[in-house]
Amino acid sequence: MYEHFFQCPYCWENISMLLDASVASQTYIEDCEICCNPIELQPQFEDRELISFTANSIEQ
């Protein structure tokens, strides 16, 4: 697992999430630990190193 820190696209707080580095490209949804809004996460790994990361708000 890989801990990554980023800014929530809703509340702008710095948060961290654990990412699975064994999957090269993935898209999934996690709730912000501060404001509980859903965030679409798109991490990409190469040789278990994070090479790209986006965190987008989901229109509700």
PyMOL commands that set and color helices and strands:
alter all, ss='L'
color gray80, all
select strands_A, chain A and resi 2-7+14-19+28-31+38-46+49-57
alter strands_A, ss='S'
color yellow, strands_A
deselect
rebuild
show_as cartoon
